[in-house]
Amino acid sequence: MTNAVDAQALRARAELTNAVDAQALRARADQSATSSASDAASSATGATSSASGAGGSGSCPGPLEFDDNDACAFTGMCPSACGIEDLGSRTCACSDGVADCEPCLPPDPAQYPINPVAVDCSAVGGNGSAASIRNSPCTAAEEGTSCIGDDSGSARGCVCWDLGAGFQRECGSVNKWFAK
């Protein structure tokens, strides 16, 4: 029975990963088109979707961004955006009103390449923290290069990607997508 449940969960996860990737891209495009961050936030708060997964079907509240131990009230498995620029994906279950999320998977490497061997962000510029080089320009030749910042308390890093504003360093939680 456990193998059947595991197989069902893996199939659901694969289906939800594609849905979360598409939603993250739509959200990113919406943010670029919106004139202010408050407009983008207010338009995203009303979104809902339905998902089926191991544990049944349920209504997944939007925005689909859950962290472990967040309060929740959905049933079944819901997709969640995660990682740098919310381009990663994972599934979360709600158990006794608390979200329990799988590890964050990186985005599709064909669209968003990531070099798994990172350098220190100090080698790229800024003061060594990921925050100090966030949105700094990089080149097409550097696409996918990654760095780990010296930000205290968490694993923060950056990847050189073009998400519509030209090549720049996109930063956030590395979620074990790359390491030094």
Residue pairs with C-beta under 8 A, 6 or more apart in sequence:
5 54
8 53
8 54
9 53
9 54
9 77
9 91
12 51
12 52
12 53
12 54
12 77
12 91
13 53
13 77
13 90
13 91
13 102
15 53
16 51
16 53
16 77
16 78
16 79
16 89
16 91
17 79
17 89
17 105
19 49
19 51
19 79
20 64
20 79
20 80
20 81
20 89
20 90
21 87
21 89
21 107
21 108
23 49
23 64
23 79
23 81
24 81
24 85
24 86
24 87
24 89
24 107
27 44
27 63
27 81
27 86
28 85
28 87
28 163
28 164
29 164
30 40
30 43
30 44
31 37
31 40
32 164
32 165
34 40
34 43
44 62
44 63
45 62
45 63
46 62
47 62
47 63
47 64
48 59
48 60
48 61
48 62
49 59
49 60
49 62
49 64
49 79
50 57
50 58
50 59
50 60
51 57
51 58
51 60
51 76
51 77
51 78
51 79
52 76
52 77
53 76
53 77
53 78
53 91
54 76
54 77
55 75
55 76
55 77
55 93
56 75
56 76
57 75
57 76
58 74
58 75
58 76
58 77
58 78
58 94
59 74
59 75
60 74
60 78
60 79
61 72
61 73
61 74
61 78
63 81
64 78
64 79
64 80
64 81
65 80
65 81
65 82
65 86
66 72
66 78
66 80
66 92
66 99
66 101
67 82
67 99
67 101
68 99
68 100
68 101
69 98
69 99
70 98
70 99
71 97
71 98
71 99
72 92
72 94
72 97
72 98
72 99
73 94
73 97
74 94
75 94
76 93
77 91
77 92
77 93
78 91
78 92
78 93
78 94
79 89
79 90
79 91
79 92
80 89
80 90
80 91
80 92
80 101
81 87
81 88
81 89
82 88
82 89
82 90
82 101
82 104
82 173
82 175
83 104
83 106
83 107
83 172
83 173
83 174
83 175
83 177
84 157
84 158
84 159
84 170
84 171
84 172
84 173
84 174
84 175
84 177
85 161
85 163
85 170
85 172
87 106
87 107
87 112
88 104
88 105
88 106
88 107
88 175
88 177
89 104
89 105
89 107
90 101
90 102
90 103
90 104
90 105
91 101
91 102
92 99
92 100
92 101
92 102
93 99
93 100
93 101
94 100
103 175
103 176
104 173
104 175
104 177
106 112
106 114
106 175
106 177
112 144
112 159
112 161
113 143
113 144
114 144
114 146
114 159
114 177
114 178
115 144
115 145
115 146
115 178
116 146
116 177
116 178
116 179
117 146
117 178
117 179
117 180
118 146
118 147
118 148
118 157
118 174
118 178
118 179
118 180
119 145
119 146
119 147
119 148
119 180
120 128
120 147
120 148
120 149
120 150
120 180
121 128
121 129
121 130
121 132
121 133
121 147
121 148
121 149
121 150
121 157
121 158
122 128
122 150
123 147
124 133
124 136
124 138
124 147
124 158
124 169
125 132
125 133
125 136
126 132
126 133
126 136
128 149
128 150
129 149
129 150
129 151
129 156
130 147
130 148
130 149
130 151
130 156
130 157
130 158
130 171
130 172
131 149
131 151
131 156
131 171
132 149
133 147
133 149
133 158
133 169
133 171
134 158
134 169
134 170
134 171
135 168
135 169
135 170
135 171
136 168
136 169
137 166
137 167
137 168
137 169
138 145
138 160
138 167
138 168
138 169
139 160
139 167
140 162
140 167
142 160
142 167
143 160
143 161
143 162
143 167
144 159
144 160
144 161
145 159
145 160
146 157
146 158
146 159
146 160
146 174
146 177
146 178
147 157
147 158
147 169
148 155
148 156
148 157
148 174
148 178
148 179
148 180
149 156
149 157
149 158
149 171
154 173
155 173
155 174
155 175
155 176
156 171
156 172
156 173
156 174
157 171
157 172
157 174
157 178
158 169
158 170
158 171
159 169
159 170
159 171
159 178
160 167
160 168
160 169
160 170
161 167
161 168
161 170
162 168
163 170
